[in-house]
């Protein structure tokens, strides 16, 4: 039992570190992503939750069993507003949650910063409907509906290079 807890703690720490490092890459290079054609990154963290979650999900799939990684598409009860985040083994990672603080900070707590490894999403009552999908499916939907593969692949390679500078060894895709 103790061995499982240690492995789980190590995994949570690695996922959190990767999520924080990726958030840092986005914050420091959002203009690169915007100029290179990655949709919605011009005002990071606003309106780029889908792309940020897709990139995080795909990066995590290099390191962990893919069935524990889910990209979540949440929507309001009236289905007018949408948001994306990642769940890894039921822990929440939301790189762009802070985009809601300005407009919803008086109604919801814990939304002024990104979320790394929480048990429950701070906006779980707002984004009532949740559709969970694999990182690969989320990537496919993102490329088909919002982005071009010719723009996303160089951006993904750029992210990998930036993360390697931070000490990550990103395995080549199989």
Wavefront OBJ file of the C-alpha trace (Angstrom):
o trace
v 0.000 0.000 0.000
v 2.807 2.432 0.838
v 4.536 1.747 -2.486
v 1.409 2.722 -4.414
v 1.131 5.973 -2.452
v 4.772 6.834 -3.181
v 4.339 6.144 -6.904
v 1.110 8.190 -6.954
v 2.830 11.079 -5.145
v 5.748 11.029 -7.587
v 3.364 10.936 -10.549
v 1.315 13.860 -9.160
v 4.520 15.841 -8.654
v 5.715 15.191 -12.207
v 2.349 16.081 -13.732
v 2.200 19.277 -11.692
v 5.764 20.230 -12.658
v 5.089 19.621 -16.343
v 1.813 21.584 -16.181
v 3.503 24.531 -14.449
v 6.415 24.484 -16.885
v 4.025 24.392 -19.850
v 2.065 27.301 -18.396
v 5.369 29.173 -18.153
v 6.144 28.410 -21.826
v 2.727 29.784 -22.808
v 3.098 32.923 -20.666
v 6.536 33.732 -22.053
v 5.754 32.887 -25.691
v 2.051 33.551 -26.293
v 2.981 36.012 -29.040
v 4.930 33.246 -30.851
v 1.889 30.950 -30.726
v -0.417 33.712 -31.918
v 1.855 34.721 -34.796
v 2.473 31.121 -35.859
v -1.238 30.480 -36.316
v -2.141 28.618 -33.122
v -5.690 29.817 -32.534
v -6.706 31.972 -29.591
v -3.288 32.411 -27.907
v -3.019 36.157 -28.518
v -4.473 37.012 -25.119
v -3.249 34.064 -23.041
v -4.782 32.795 -20.774
v -8.073 34.094 -22.190
v -9.890 32.007 -24.793
v -7.139 29.447 -25.286
v -8.210 26.751 -22.843
v -8.776 24.172 -25.567
v -5.336 24.548 -27.137
v -3.574 24.684 -23.764
v -5.407 21.556 -22.594
v -4.727 19.697 -25.838
v -1.005 20.473 -25.666
v -0.848 19.425 -22.004
v -2.762 16.214 -22.696
v -0.505 15.278 -25.596
v 2.666 16.005 -23.617
v 1.424 13.936 -20.675
v 0.657 11.034 -22.989
v 4.407 10.709 -23.635
v 5.047 9.975 -19.962
v 1.977 8.267 -18.537
v -0.565 5.612 -19.393
v -2.873 7.261 -21.849
v -6.089 5.927 -20.319
v -5.624 8.015 -17.146
v -5.309 11.276 -19.145
v -8.562 12.949 -20.138
v -9.208 16.305 -21.731
v -12.482 17.592 -20.322
v -14.894 19.824 -22.226
v -17.201 21.529 -19.768
v -20.234 23.593 -20.689
v -22.781 25.654 -18.853
v -26.326 24.368 -18.379
v -27.534 26.448 -21.333
v -24.491 25.264 -23.366
v -23.541 28.848 -24.249
v -20.163 28.888 -22.514
v -17.428 26.278 -22.709
v -14.138 25.540 -21.047
v -11.439 22.848 -21.307
v -9.070 21.354 -18.746
v -7.166 18.109 -18.165
v -7.735 15.318 -15.683
v -4.951 12.898 -14.845
v -6.078 9.985 -12.718
v -9.049 12.151 -11.588
v -6.836 15.115 -10.554
v -7.628 18.476 -12.149
v -5.079 20.528 -14.130
v -6.450 23.772 -15.559
v -3.769 26.015 -17.048
v -6.164 28.833 -17.950
v -8.590 28.942 -15.013
v -7.400 32.403 -13.979
v -9.026 33.888 -17.097
v -12.345 33.788 -15.184
v -11.173 35.665 -12.107
v -11.892 39.160 -13.409
v -15.526 38.383 -14.229
v -16.378 35.641 -11.738
v -13.981 36.079 -8.816
v -16.669 37.483 -6.554
v -18.894 34.439 -7.118
v -16.353 31.583 -7.104
v -13.280 31.052 -4.942
v -9.982 29.561 -6.014
v -10.077 30.816 -9.592
v -7.396 33.501 -9.445
v -4.636 31.011 -10.326
v -4.280 27.923 -12.502
v -5.187 24.606 -10.885
v -2.581 21.875 -10.476
v -3.662 18.522 -9.072
v -6.890 19.389 -7.278
v -9.606 16.847 -6.565
v -12.448 19.101 -7.719
v -12.657 21.845 -10.309
v -13.462 25.253 -8.740
v -16.031 25.935 -11.475
v -17.647 22.488 -11.388
v -21.060 24.031 -10.677
v -20.708 26.537 -13.523
v -19.441 24.115 -16.175
v -22.117 21.599 -15.369
v -21.944 19.272 -18.399
v -18.633 17.500 -18.827
v -17.454 15.424 -21.752
v -14.209 13.523 -21.185
v -12.065 12.396 -24.095
v -8.611 11.048 -24.733
v -5.808 13.482 -25.454
v -5.514 12.074 -28.979
v -9.218 12.619 -29.701
v -9.054 16.141 -28.230
v -6.022 16.885 -30.421
v -7.844 15.576 -33.503
v -10.939 17.688 -32.792
v -8.801 20.789 -32.173
v -6.943 20.342 -35.458
v -10.086 19.561 -37.462
v -12.233 22.391 -36.111
v -9.913 25.219 -35.089
v -6.328 24.811 -36.228
v -4.177 23.520 -39.045
v -1.873 20.588 -38.476
v 0.841 22.469 -40.406
v 0.756 25.174 -37.716
v 0.189 22.976 -34.677
v 3.074 20.543 -35.243
v 5.774 23.261 -35.343
v 4.204 24.829 -32.245
v 4.294 21.437 -30.487
v 7.952 21.027 -31.478
v 8.651 24.529 -30.158
v 7.019 23.595 -26.845
v 9.119 20.430 -26.641
v 12.321 22.420 -27.253
v 11.373 24.978 -24.589
v 10.592 22.203 -22.105
v 13.899 20.501 -22.901
v 15.666 23.742 -21.962
v 13.866 23.399 -18.605
v 15.251 19.873 -18.201
v 12.454 17.734 -19.631
v 13.324 14.818 -21.918
v 10.350 14.547 -24.239
v 10.240 11.074 -25.819
v 9.650 10.868 -29.546
v 6.119 9.777 -30.416
v 5.762 6.097 -31.288
l 1 2 3 4 5 6 7 8 9 10 11 12 13 14 15 16 17 18 19 20 21 22 23 24 25 26 27 28 29 30 31 32 33 34 35 36 37 38 39 40 41 42 43 44 45 46 47 48 49 50 51 52 53 54 55 56 57 58 59 60 61 62 63 64 65 66 67 68 69 70 71 72 73 74 75 76 77 78 79 80 81 82 83 84 85 86 87 88 89 90 91 92 93 94 95 96 97 98 99 100 101 102 103 104 105 106 107 108 109 110 111 112 113 114 115 116 117 118 119 120 121 122 123 124 125 126 127 128 129 130 131 132 133 134 135 136 137 138 139 140 141 142 143 144 145 146 147 148 149 150 151 152 153 154 155 156 157 158 159 160 161 162 163 164 165 166 167 168 169 170 171 172 173 174
